[in-house]
Amino acid sequence: MRIVNTEQAQAWNGYEGTHWARQQDRWDEINDGFTGPLLDAARIGPGDAVLDIGCGAGATTRAAARRAVDGRVTGVDLSGPMLERARASARAESLDNTTFEHGDAQVHPLAERGFDVAISRYGVMFFADPVAAFANIRSGLRPGGRAAFVVAADGADNEWLRALGALGSDFPLGGFGATGGPGMFSLADPARIEEVLVAAGFAQVQVTRTEAVGRWGHDAQDAAGFLMETGPARHRLSLLGDAEGIRARRALVDVLLPAERPGGVLLRSTSWLVTAVRP
């Protein structure tokens, strides 16, 4: 397997990948509100060949496979731990039209594989060279093939990030919520999205703002503990002393208390739903 995005490969085959694989049910509760709109925008038909980029533990791959019942769905991801979870879940659901490939989508052999559609839910913001990566994805589509992606919009409109930001000096988020990349908000600017996709050879690029509410925990204490396990928060927590860490956890619980509902702690995330076509 050839990898050029080495920093992300280390992260997603280390703590991040293990955490997401272990907590996949929780992450699916958080992000599932974007899955239906993504698949609707992709217009997946029963016989389509679908490519799922940055498929992670395979929730979107399996959802696509249930639509492409007579087709095939291929998930590609850098993370070995998440792909193990993806394969196990597909087997448990008897989804025989799914396959998973361990690879760096920027250089993974995709060319001329004739996919009808490429999808991704939060899997395309981490490329070292986004133009090269999207050009490689485009090469895997047949002429006229479609692409549909969900990427994070501005950090200020994502309530989970605002909750961490409310901790002030204990959790200075720095560039985490900024555009640029690679990173979660590398494609938060619609103009940047269009620039990258056009340079990669896509046409008919459309960017639509969308939002969904996700369940982050059954109460504020549970949600705060989970947020503290995420990569940026965990890194910052490691830099604090024990007393400061305890204070930050308690403060985050207080910040999240107003978001408690009968169904749990519900926080709104805002994203861009992007569609494009290979000419």
PASEBA-1860 file (N, C-alpha, C; in nm, 3 decimals):
! residues 279
1> MRIVNTEQ> 0.084/-0.119/0.000/0.000/0.000/0.000/0.088/0.124/0.000 ~ 0.063/0.213/-0.096/0.140/0.337/-0.104/0.067/0.445/-0.024 ~ 0.142/0.517/0.059/0.086/0.625/0.140/0.171/0.749/0.122 ~ 0.108/0.861/0.092/0.177/0.989/0.089/0.130/1.079/0.203 ~ 0.012/1.053/0.255/-0.044/1.134/0.363/-0.002/1.071/0.496 ~ 0.128/1.075/0.524/0.184/0.995/0.634/0.137/1.042/0.771 ~ 0.124/1.172/0.791/0.081/1.222/0.922/-0.059/1.173/0.956 ~ -0.151/1.180/0.859/-0.286/1.132/0.883/-0.288/0.980/0.899
9> AQAWNGYE> -0.204/0.910/0.825/-0.197/0.764/0.839/-0.156/0.725/0.979 ~ -0.061/0.798/1.036/-0.018/0.768/1.173/-0.131/0.793/1.271 ~ -0.203/0.903/1.253/-0.312/0.935/1.345/-0.423/0.832/1.338 ~ -0.465/0.797/1.216/-0.582/0.710/1.200/-0.550/0.563/1.215 ~ -0.422/0.529/1.225/-0.384/0.393/1.262/-0.334/0.388/1.406 ~ -0.344/0.502/1.475/-0.308/0.511/1.615/-0.431/0.539/1.699 ~ -0.419/0.637/1.788/-0.528/0.664/1.882/-0.658/0.700/1.812 ~ -0.653/0.789/1.713/-0.777/0.836/1.649/-0.854/0.719/1.588
17> GTHWARQQ> -0.785/0.635/1.512/-0.854/0.523/1.449/-0.910/0.424/1.550 ~ -0.832/0.396/1.654/-0.880/0.304/1.758/-1.000/0.361/1.830 ~ -0.994/0.492/1.861/-1.106/0.558/1.930/-1.232/0.555/1.844 ~ -1.221/0.589/1.718/-1.339/0.592/1.631/-1.395/0.451/1.611 ~ -1.309/0.351/1.597/-1.358/0.214/1.581/-1.431/0.168/1.707 ~ -1.375/0.201/1.823/-1.437/0.160/1.950/-1.567/0.234/1.976 ~ -1.572/0.359/1.934/-1.688/0.444/1.963/-1.776/0.467/1.839 ~ -1.771/0.374/1.743/-1.841/0.399/1.618/-1.990/0.418/1.635
25> DRWDEIND> -2.051/0.343/1.726/-2.195/0.359/1.747/-2.226/0.502/1.792 ~ -2.142/0.555/1.880/-2.163/0.693/1.928/-2.143/0.792/1.814 ~ -2.037/0.775/1.736/-2.013/0.868/1.625/-2.125/0.861/1.521 ~ -2.181/0.743/1.501/-2.292/0.732/1.407/-2.415/0.806/1.458 ~ -2.439/0.802/1.589/-2.549/0.880/1.646/-2.528/1.029/1.624 ~ -2.403/1.072/1.630/-2.371/1.213/1.613/-2.389/1.257/1.467 ~ -2.344/1.174/1.374/-2.335/1.216/1.234/-2.443/1.160/1.143 ~ -2.529/1.074/1.195/-2.623/1.005/1.108/-2.722/1.098/1.038
33> GFTGPLLD> -2.748/1.215/1.097/-2.841/1.309/1.035/-2.796/1.358/0.899 ~ -2.669/1.339/0.867/-2.618/1.380/0.735/-2.618/1.266/0.633 ~ -2.640/1.143/0.679/-2.629/1.029/0.588/-2.740/1.028/0.483 ~ -2.864/1.045/0.525/-2.975/1.046/0.431/-2.961/1.154/0.325 ~ -2.937/1.281/0.364/-2.917/1.385/0.264/-2.801/1.356/0.170 ~ -2.692/1.297/0.223/-2.578/1.263/0.138/-2.617/1.160/0.033 ~ -2.682/1.053/0.073/-2.718/0.948/-0.022/-2.825/0.994/-0.120 ~ -2.917/1.078/-0.073/-3.017/1.134/-0.165/-2.950/1.219/-0.272
41> AARIGPGD> -2.853/1.302/-0.229/-2.782/1.388/-0.325/-2.701/1.304/-0.424 ~ -2.651/1.191/-0.379/-2.572/1.103/-0.468/-2.659/1.029/-0.568 ~ -2.788/1.023/-0.542/-2.885/0.956/-0.631/-2.841/0.813/-0.663 ~ -2.811/0.737/-0.557/-2.766/0.600/-0.575/-2.881/0.512/-0.623 ~ -2.858/0.443/-0.734/-2.958/0.352/-0.790/-2.928/0.208/-0.752 ~ -3.024/0.117/-0.773/-3.007/-0.024/-0.733/-2.886/-0.092/-0.793 ~ -2.850/-0.054/-0.916/-2.740/-0.123/-0.982/-2.609/-0.047/-0.983 ~ -2.599/0.061/-0.907/-2.481/0.147/-0.913/-2.358/0.085/-0.847
49> AVLDIGCG> -2.243/0.122/-0.900/-2.114/0.095/-0.837/-2.073/0.221/-0.762 ~ -2.055/0.207/-0.631/-2.036/0.322/-0.543/-1.898/0.314/-0.478 ~ -1.830/0.428/-0.472/-1.702/0.441/-0.403/-1.722/0.530/-0.281 ~ -1.688/0.479/-0.163/-1.702/0.555/-0.038/-1.563/0.591/0.012 ~ -1.530/0.720/0.003/-1.396/0.769/0.037/-1.391/0.805/0.185 ~ -1.286/0.758/0.254/-1.276/0.783/0.398/-1.393/0.718/0.469 ~ -1.417/0.592/0.435/-1.539/0.523/0.482/-1.538/0.494/0.630 ~ -1.421/0.501/0.695/-1.413/0.474/0.837/-1.464/0.336/0.871
57> AGATTRAA> -1.549/0.330/0.973/-1.604/0.201/1.018/-1.723/0.155/0.936 ~ -1.750/0.224/0.825/-1.838/0.169/0.723/-1.986/0.198/0.734 ~ -2.028/0.293/0.818/-2.171/0.321/0.830/-2.229/0.369/0.697 ~ -2.160/0.461/0.629/-2.212/0.511/0.502/-2.197/0.406/0.392 ~ -2.093/0.324/0.399/-2.077/0.216/0.302/-2.195/0.120/0.310 ~ -2.232/0.083/0.431/-2.343/-0.010/0.448/-2.476/0.054/0.408 ~ -2.493/0.182/0.440/-2.616/0.251/0.400/-2.626/0.258/0.248 ~ -2.514/0.284/0.181/-2.514/0.287/0.034/-2.543/0.149/-0.023
65> ARRAVDGR> -2.489/0.045/0.042/-2.509/-0.092/-0.007/-2.656/-0.132/0.001 ~ -2.728/-0.079/0.098/-2.871/-0.111/0.108/-2.951/-0.042/-0.002 ~ -2.895/0.061/-0.064/-2.961/0.124/-0.179/-2.915/0.060/-0.310 ~ -2.787/0.030/-0.319/-2.732/-0.031/-0.441/-2.741/-0.183/-0.428 ~ -2.862/-0.234/-0.416/-2.881/-0.376/-0.381/-2.829/-0.470/-0.489 ~ -2.830/-0.426/-0.614/-2.780/-0.510/-0.723/-2.645/-0.460/-0.773 ~ -2.588/-0.363/-0.706/-2.460/-0.307/-0.745/-2.349/-0.350/-0.650 ~ -2.250/-0.262/-0.635/-2.138/-0.291/-0.545/-2.094/-0.161/-0.480
73> VTGVDLSG> -2.045/-0.170/-0.358/-1.998/-0.053/-0.285/-1.860/-0.084/-0.230 ~ -1.766/0.003/-0.260/-1.627/-0.014/-0.217/-1.589/0.099/-0.124 ~ -1.551/0.065/-0.001/-1.504/0.163/0.095/-1.353/0.167/0.100 ~ -1.297/0.288/0.100/-1.151/0.306/0.107/-1.119/0.393/0.227 ~ -1.021/0.352/0.306/-0.982/0.432/0.422/-0.837/0.403/0.460 ~ -0.775/0.503/0.525/-0.638/0.490/0.575/-0.628/0.405/0.700 ~ -0.739/0.392/0.774/-0.735/0.340/0.911/-0.760/0.189/0.915 ~ -0.659/0.113/0.954/-0.676/-0.029/0.971/-0.777/-0.065/1.080
81> PMLERARA> -0.771/-0.003/1.199/-0.867/-0.036/1.303/-1.012/-0.010/1.262 ~ -1.036/0.098/1.189/-1.173/0.128/1.149/-1.220/0.032/1.040 ~ -1.131/-0.010/0.952/-1.169/-0.105/0.847/-1.201/-0.241/0.906 ~ -1.132/-0.281/1.011/-1.166/-0.406/1.079/-1.311/-0.401/1.127 ~ -1.347/-0.289/1.188/-1.485/-0.273/1.237/-1.582/-0.271/1.118 ~ -1.544/-0.205/1.010/-1.631/-0.197/0.892/-1.659/-0.335/0.835 ~ -1.557/-0.416/0.820/-1.575/-0.550/0.763/-1.662/-0.637/0.853 ~ -1.639/-0.627/0.983/-1.718/-0.708/1.077/-1.865/-0.667/1.073
89> SARAESLD> -1.892/-0.538/1.066/-2.031/-0.491/1.063/-2.100/-0.533/0.934 ~ -2.029/-0.526/0.822/-2.089/-0.567/0.694/-2.120/-0.716/0.694 ~ -2.030/-0.796/0.751/-2.056/-0.941/0.760/-2.178/-0.967/0.848 ~ -2.187/-0.896/0.960/-2.298/-0.917/1.052/-2.432/-0.884/0.987 ~ -2.431/-0.789/0.892/-2.554/-0.750/0.824/-2.572/-0.824/0.690 ~ -2.481/-0.918/0.661/-2.488/-0.999/0.537/-2.492/-0.911/0.413 ~ -2.412/-0.805/0.413/-2.405/-0.715/0.298/-2.292/-0.763/0.207 ~ -2.323/-0.858/0.123/-2.222/-0.920/0.038/-2.179/-0.832/-0.079
97> NTTFEHGD> -2.247/-0.720/-0.099/-2.210/-0.630/-0.209/-2.115/-0.520/-0.163 ~ -2.048/-0.540/-0.048/-1.951/-0.442/0.002/-1.811/-0.502/0.004 ~ -1.713/-0.419/-0.028/-1.572/-0.454/-0.008/-1.503/-0.333/0.053 ~ -1.393/-0.358/0.123/-1.319/-0.251/0.189/-1.172/-0.262/0.153 ~ -1.112/-0.148/0.119/-0.973/-0.144/0.077/-0.896/-0.047/0.165 ~ -0.781/-0.092/0.212/-0.695/-0.011/0.298/-0.603/0.071/0.209 ~ -0.623/0.203/0.207/-0.541/0.283/0.118/-0.555/0.432/0.140 ~ -0.461/0.504/0.083/-0.459/0.651/0.084/-0.529/0.697/-0.044
105> AQVHPLAE> -0.644/0.757/-0.030/-0.725/0.793/-0.147/-0.654/0.888/-0.242 ~ -0.551/0.956/-0.194/-0.477/1.046/-0.281/-0.400/0.971/-0.389 ~ -0.359/0.847/-0.358/-0.276/0.771/-0.452/-0.327/0.628/-0.471 ~ -0.434/0.590/-0.405/-0.487/0.454/-0.417/-0.527/0.427/-0.562 ~ -0.506/0.306/-0.614/-0.540/0.279/-0.754/-0.690/0.279/-0.780 ~ -0.739/0.393/-0.826/-0.882/0.410/-0.854/-0.911/0.429/-1.003 ~ -0.810/0.467/-1.079/-0.831/0.508/-1.218/-0.899/0.398/-1.299 ~ -0.996/0.442/-1.381/-1.066/0.357/-1.477/-1.140/0.240/-1.412
113> RGFDVAIS> -1.183/0.256/-1.289/-1.259/0.148/-1.224/-1.409/0.162/-1.245 ~ -1.452/0.270/-1.310/-1.588/0.279/-1.359/-1.696/0.293/-1.253 ~ -1.666/0.360/-1.142/-1.769/0.383/-1.042/-1.874/0.481/-1.096 ~ -1.999/0.457/-1.061/-2.106/0.548/-1.099/-2.111/0.671/-1.009 ~ -2.072/0.654/-0.884/-2.084/0.763/-0.788/-1.979/0.745/-0.678 ~ -1.925/0.858/-0.632/-1.835/0.859/-0.517/-1.901/0.940/-0.406 ~ -1.895/0.889/-0.284/-1.954/0.957/-0.170/-1.851/0.969/-0.059 ~ -1.878/1.059/0.035/-1.798/1.066/0.157/-1.872/1.149/0.260
121> RYGVMFFA> -1.874/1.097/0.382/-1.926/1.173/0.495/-1.808/1.204/0.587 ~ -1.759/1.327/0.577/-1.647/1.374/0.659/-1.517/1.298/0.635 ~ -1.497/1.246/0.514/-1.375/1.172/0.489/-1.279/1.237/0.391 ~ -1.312/1.360/0.343/-1.228/1.420/0.238/-1.163/1.551/0.282 ~ -1.158/1.578/0.412/-1.101/1.704/0.460/-0.955/1.690/0.503 ~ -0.899/1.569/0.493/-0.770/1.542/0.555/-0.659/1.513/0.455 ~ -0.681/1.546/0.328/-0.581/1.517/0.225/-0.462/1.612/0.236 ~ -0.342/1.557/0.219/-0.222/1.641/0.214/-0.223/1.729/0.089
129> DPVAAFAN> -0.272/1.675/-0.023/-0.283/1.748/-0.148/-0.425/1.727/-0.199 ~ -0.520/1.813/-0.162/-0.661/1.787/-0.197/-0.687/1.784/-0.346 ~ -0.619/1.866/-0.426/-0.643/1.864/-0.570/-0.602/1.729/-0.628 ~ -0.485/1.680/-0.589/-0.440/1.549/-0.637/-0.536/1.439/-0.592 ~ -0.583/1.448/-0.469/-0.673/1.345/-0.416/-0.806/1.344/-0.491 ~ -0.865/1.462/-0.511/-0.992/1.467/-0.582/-0.975/1.429/-0.730 ~ -0.859/1.460/-0.788/-0.834/1.418/-0.925/-0.828/1.265/-0.933 ~ -0.770/1.203/-0.832/-0.765/1.057/-0.829/-0.904/0.997/-0.812
137> IRSGLRPG> -0.985/1.060/-0.725/-1.123/1.014/-0.708/-1.200/1.028/-0.839 ~ -1.183/1.143/-0.906/-1.251/1.165/-1.034/-1.212/1.058/-1.136 ~ -1.085/1.018/-1.134/-1.038/0.918/-1.231/-1.106/0.782/-1.211 ~ -1.157/0.758/-1.091/-1.225/0.633/-1.064/-1.370/0.631/-1.109 ~ -1.425/0.747/-1.145/-1.563/0.757/-1.191/-1.570/0.736/-1.343 ~ -1.680/0.681/-1.387/-1.705/0.676/-1.531/-1.738/0.818/-1.580 ~ -1.725/0.848/-1.709/-1.769/0.977/-1.762/-1.917/0.999/-1.728 ~ -1.947/1.115/-1.672/-2.082/1.143/-1.627/-2.109/1.096/-1.486
145> GRAAFVVA> -2.010/1.033/-1.423/-2.027/0.985/-1.286/-2.043/1.100/-1.188 ~ -2.107/1.071/-1.077/-2.145/1.174/-0.979/-2.058/1.163/-0.854 ~ -2.048/1.275/-0.785/-1.980/1.278/-0.655/-2.067/1.355/-0.557 ~ -2.073/1.309/-0.432/-2.146/1.378/-0.327/-2.068/1.363/-0.198 ~ -2.038/1.476/-0.134/-1.957/1.476/-0.013/-2.022/1.564/0.093 ~ -2.005/1.526/0.218/-2.037/1.613/0.331/-1.908/1.653/0.398 ~ -1.887/1.785/0.414/-1.768/1.836/0.483/-1.812/1.937/0.587 ~ -1.733/1.952/0.691/-1.768/2.043/0.800/-1.766/2.188/0.753
153> ADGADNEW> -1.868/2.262/0.794/-1.872/2.406/0.768/-1.800/2.479/0.882 ~ -1.817/2.609/0.887/-1.744/2.693/0.982/-1.758/2.643/1.125 ~ -1.644/2.641/1.197/-1.645/2.589/1.333/-1.739/2.662/1.427 ~ -1.759/2.790/1.406/-1.844/2.868/1.494/-1.990/2.822/1.490 ~ -2.028/2.754/1.384/-2.166/2.706/1.370/-2.182/2.560/1.413 ~ -2.081/2.505/1.477/-2.088/2.369/1.528/-2.087/2.375/1.681 ~ -2.197/2.334/1.741/-2.215/2.358/1.884/-2.118/2.280/1.971 ~ -2.070/2.164/1.925/-1.974/2.091/2.005/-1.841/2.167/2.016
161> LRALGALG> -1.802/2.234/1.906/-1.678/2.310/1.909/-1.696/2.437/1.992 ~ -1.813/2.497/1.984/-1.840/2.614/2.068/-1.836/2.576/2.216 ~ -1.882/2.455/2.249/-1.878/2.410/2.388/-1.735/2.401/2.438 ~ -1.646/2.344/2.357/-1.505/2.338/2.397/-1.444/2.479/2.404 ~ -1.480/2.562/2.307/-1.427/2.699/2.306/-1.470/2.779/2.427 ~ -1.585/2.744/2.486/-1.634/2.817/2.603/-1.547/2.795/2.725 ~ -1.456/2.698/2.720/-1.367/2.675/2.833/-1.253/2.775/2.838 ~ -1.241/2.857/2.735/-1.147/2.968/2.738/-1.003/2.925/2.741
169> SDFPLGGF> -0.926/2.981/2.835/-0.781/2.962/2.836/-0.741/2.817/2.863 ~ -0.829/2.739/2.929/-0.796/2.598/2.950/-0.794/2.521/2.819 ~ -0.875/2.565/2.722/-0.884/2.495/2.594/-0.874/2.594/2.478 ~ -0.757/2.657/2.460/-0.740/2.743/2.342/-0.734/2.655/2.217 ~ -0.834/2.667/2.133/-0.844/2.576/2.019/-0.748/2.611/1.907 ~ -0.692/2.730/1.912/-0.594/2.767/1.811/-0.650/2.755/1.672 ~ -0.577/2.688/1.584/-0.619/2.675/1.445/-0.714/2.561/1.419 ~ -0.759/2.491/1.525/-0.843/2.374/1.501/-0.970/2.409/1.425
177> GATGGPGM> -1.029/2.523/1.456/-1.153/2.560/1.389/-1.132/2.644/1.265 ~ -1.008/2.658/1.221/-0.979/2.745/1.107/-0.979/2.666/0.977 ~ -0.998/2.737/0.868/-0.985/2.674/0.737/-0.837/2.653/0.706 ~ -0.809/2.583/0.600/-0.674/2.541/0.570/-0.670/2.391/0.586 ~ -0.553/2.332/0.583/-0.558/2.189/0.597/-0.422/2.125/0.602 ~ -0.422/1.993/0.609/-0.542/1.909/0.622/-0.601/1.917/0.762 ~ -0.730/1.896/0.772/-0.796/1.903/0.900/-0.945/1.911/0.882 ~ -1.017/1.902/0.993/-1.162/1.893/0.986/-1.225/2.009/0.912
185> FSLADPAR> -1.169/2.129/0.924/-1.230/2.247/0.863/-1.153/2.297/0.741 ~ -1.077/2.207/0.679/-0.996/2.248/0.563/-1.082/2.288/0.444 ~ -1.208/2.241/0.438/-1.297/2.274/0.326/-1.419/2.350/0.376 ~ -1.401/2.428/0.480/-1.514/2.503/0.537/-1.553/2.623/0.452 ~ -1.467/2.665/0.362/-1.494/2.780/0.274/-1.549/2.728/0.141 ~ -1.674/2.760/0.106/-1.731/2.711/-0.020/-1.649/2.748/-0.143 ~ -1.589/2.866/-0.141/-1.506/2.905/-0.255/-1.386/2.812/-0.270 ~ -1.331/2.771/-0.158/-1.219/2.677/-0.161/-1.263/2.541/-0.213
193> IEEVLVAA> -1.382/2.497/-0.174/-1.435/2.370/-0.224/-1.443/2.372/-0.376 ~ -1.504/2.476/-0.429/-1.519/2.485/-0.575/-1.384/2.494/-0.644 ~ -1.294/2.572/-0.587/-1.160/2.587/-0.646/-1.090/2.452/-0.656 ~ -1.095/2.373/-0.549/-1.028/2.244/-0.546/-1.091/2.147/-0.646 ~ -1.223/2.139/-0.645/-1.290/2.042/-0.731/-1.274/2.076/-0.879 ~ -1.283/2.202/-0.913/-1.263/2.242/-1.053/-1.120/2.211/-1.097 ~ -1.023/2.243/-1.010/-0.883/2.214/-1.043/-0.860/2.064/-1.059 ~ -0.940/1.983/-0.989/-0.927/1.838/-0.997/-1.002/1.779/-1.116
201> GFAQVQVT> -1.072/1.864/-1.193/-1.138/1.817/-1.314/-1.286/1.790/-1.301 ~ -1.347/1.829/-1.190/-1.491/1.813/-1.175/-1.564/1.933/-1.236 ~ -1.690/1.912/-1.268/-1.776/2.017/-1.321/-1.909/2.016/-1.244 ~ -1.991/2.118/-1.270/-2.124/2.129/-1.210/-2.117/2.120/-1.057 ~ -2.022/2.191/-1.000/-2.004/2.187/-0.854/-2.114/2.268/-0.787 ~ -2.182/2.207/-0.692/-2.284/2.275/-0.614/-2.257/2.253/-0.466 ~ -2.271/2.359/-0.388/-2.244/2.354/-0.244/-2.366/2.406/-0.170 ~ -2.424/2.323/-0.085/-2.546/2.358/-0.013/-2.524/2.343/0.137
209> RTEAVGRW> -2.562/2.445/0.210/-2.550/2.439/0.355/-2.656/2.346/0.413 ~ -2.615/2.261/0.506/-2.708/2.169/0.570/-2.669/2.152/0.716 ~ -2.764/2.118/0.798/-2.735/2.099/0.940/-2.815/1.982/0.994 ~ -2.765/1.927/1.103/-2.832/1.814/1.167/-2.798/1.816/1.315 ~ -2.887/1.760/1.392/-2.866/1.749/1.536/-2.821/1.608/1.568 ~ -2.714/1.597/1.645/-2.662/1.467/1.685/-2.668/1.448/1.835 ~ -2.676/1.323/1.876/-2.681/1.288/2.018/-2.540/1.258/2.067 ~ -2.486/1.342/2.157/-2.349/1.330/2.203/-2.336/1.252/2.334
217> GHDAQDAA> -2.445/1.226/2.401/-2.440/1.151/2.525/-2.575/1.146/2.589 ~ -2.591/1.059/2.690/-2.724/1.049/2.753/-2.747/1.160/2.854 ~ -2.639/1.226/2.902/-2.652/1.344/2.986/-2.525/1.426/2.970 ~ -2.520/1.542/3.038/-2.406/1.633/3.021/-2.275/1.569/3.067 ~ -2.280/1.492/3.173/-2.159/1.426/3.224/-2.105/1.328/3.120 ~ -2.193/1.249/3.062/-2.154/1.151/2.961/-2.099/1.220/2.837 ~ -2.167/1.324/2.790/-2.123/1.395/2.671/-1.989/1.463/2.693 ~ -1.970/1.522/2.812/-1.843/1.589/2.841/-1.728/1.489/2.841
225> GFLMETGP> -1.751/1.371/2.901/-1.648/1.269/2.901/-1.611/1.224/2.761 ~ -1.711/1.211/2.675/-1.685/1.170/2.538/-1.609/1.279/2.462 ~ -1.652/1.403/2.475/-1.582/1.513/2.407/-1.436/1.521/2.449 ~ -1.410/1.493/2.576/-1.272/1.499/2.625/-1.186/1.387/2.567 ~ -1.249/1.284/2.510/-1.173/1.176/2.448/-1.138/1.204/2.302 ~ -1.200/1.305/2.241/-1.172/1.335/2.102/-1.031/1.392/2.089 ~ -0.973/1.379/1.970/-0.832/1.411/1.951/-0.787/1.546/2.003 ~ -0.841/1.658/1.955/-0.793/1.789/1.999/-0.811/1.812/2.149
233> ARHRLSLL> -0.927/1.769/2.203/-0.951/1.788/2.346/-0.857/1.700/2.428 ~ -0.837/1.577/2.384/-0.747/1.487/2.457/-0.605/1.542/2.459 ~ -0.560/1.598/2.346/-0.426/1.655/2.341/-0.414/1.771/2.439 ~ -0.512/1.861/2.439/-0.506/1.975/2.529/-0.512/1.930/2.675 ~ -0.594/1.830/2.703/-0.607/1.781/2.840/-0.475/1.724/2.890 ~ -0.399/1.664/2.801/-0.270/1.606/2.840/-0.170/1.713/2.882 ~ -0.192/1.837/2.839/-0.101/1.947/2.872/-0.137/2.016/3.003 ~ -0.255/1.984/3.057/-0.299/2.046/3.181/-0.259/1.959/3.300
241> GDAEGIRA> -0.245/2.023/3.415/-0.224/1.947/3.538/-0.352/1.878/3.580 ~ -0.340/1.790/3.680/-0.457/1.715/3.725/-0.570/1.807/3.771 ~ -0.536/1.906/3.850/-0.638/1.996/3.903/-0.703/2.076/3.791 ~ -0.622/2.123/3.696/-0.677/2.199/3.583/-0.766/2.111/3.497 ~ -0.725/1.985/3.478/-0.805/1.893/3.398/-0.941/1.866/3.461 ~ -0.941/1.847/3.592/-1.068/1.825/3.663/-1.157/1.947/3.651 ~ -1.097/2.065/3.665/-1.175/2.189/3.654/-1.233/2.204/3.514 ~ -1.155/2.169/3.411/-1.203/2.181/3.274/-1.318/2.085/3.248
249> RRALVDVL> -1.308/1.963/3.298/-1.417/1.866/3.281/-1.545/1.916/3.346 ~ -1.534/1.967/3.467/-1.652/2.018/3.537/-1.712/2.136/3.462 ~ -1.625/2.223/3.410/-1.674/2.340/3.336/-1.747/2.297/3.210 ~ -1.696/2.193/3.143/-1.761/2.146/3.020/-1.898/2.086/3.051 ~ -1.909/2.016/3.161/-2.041/1.965/3.202/-2.138/2.081/3.218 ~ -2.095/2.188/3.283/-2.183/2.305/3.303/-2.223/2.366/3.169 ~ -2.129/2.372/3.075/-2.159/2.429/2.944/-2.263/2.344/2.870 ~ -2.257/2.213/2.888/-2.344/2.121/2.814/-2.481/2.101/2.880
257> LPAERPGG> -2.495/2.141/3.005/-2.623/2.118/3.074/-2.744/2.176/2.999 ~ -2.734/2.298/2.941/-2.851/2.350/2.868/-2.891/2.268/2.745 ~ -2.800/2.181/2.698/-2.830/2.099/2.579/-2.894/1.967/2.616 ~ -2.911/1.939/2.744/-2.976/1.814/2.784/-3.124/1.815/2.745 ~ -3.167/1.706/2.684/-3.306/1.686/2.646/-3.347/1.547/2.693 ~ -3.476/1.514/2.686/-3.518/1.378/2.724/-3.444/1.269/2.646 ~ -3.405/1.299/2.523/-3.333/1.200/2.441/-3.183/1.203/2.457 ~ -3.132/1.291/2.540/-2.988/1.301/2.560/-2.938/1.442/2.533
265> VLLRSTSW> -2.806/1.455/2.522/-2.745/1.584/2.491/-2.742/1.600/2.340 ~ -2.818/1.696/2.290/-2.832/1.715/2.146/-2.762/1.843/2.104 ~ -2.669/1.831/2.010/-2.592/1.945/1.961/-2.603/1.952/1.808 ~ -2.612/2.074/1.758/-2.628/2.096/1.615/-2.491/2.108/1.548 ~ -2.477/2.040/1.436/-2.358/2.054/1.351/-2.399/2.109/1.216 ~ -2.316/2.191/1.159/-2.344/2.253/1.029/-2.237/2.210/0.930 ~ -2.281/2.170/0.811/-2.190/2.116/0.711/-2.228/2.168/0.573 ~ -2.137/2.141/0.479/-2.164/2.166/0.337/-2.191/2.033/0.269
273> LVTAVRP> -2.299/2.026/0.195/-2.330/1.911/0.110/-2.287/1.949/-0.031 ~ -2.189/1.877/-0.082/-2.125/1.913/-0.208/-2.156/1.807/-0.313 ~ -2.197/1.850/-0.431/-2.216/1.758/-0.542/-2.136/1.807/-0.663 ~ -2.093/1.714/-0.745/-2.017/1.748/-0.866/-2.027/1.630/-0.963 ~ -1.980/1.653/-1.084/-1.990/1.552/-1.191/-1.856/1.540/-1.262 ~ -1.819/1.418/-1.298/-1.704/1.401/-1.389/-1.754/1.424/-1.530 ~ -1.698/1.522/-1.602/-1.746/1.549/-1.740/-1.728/1.427/-1.831
END
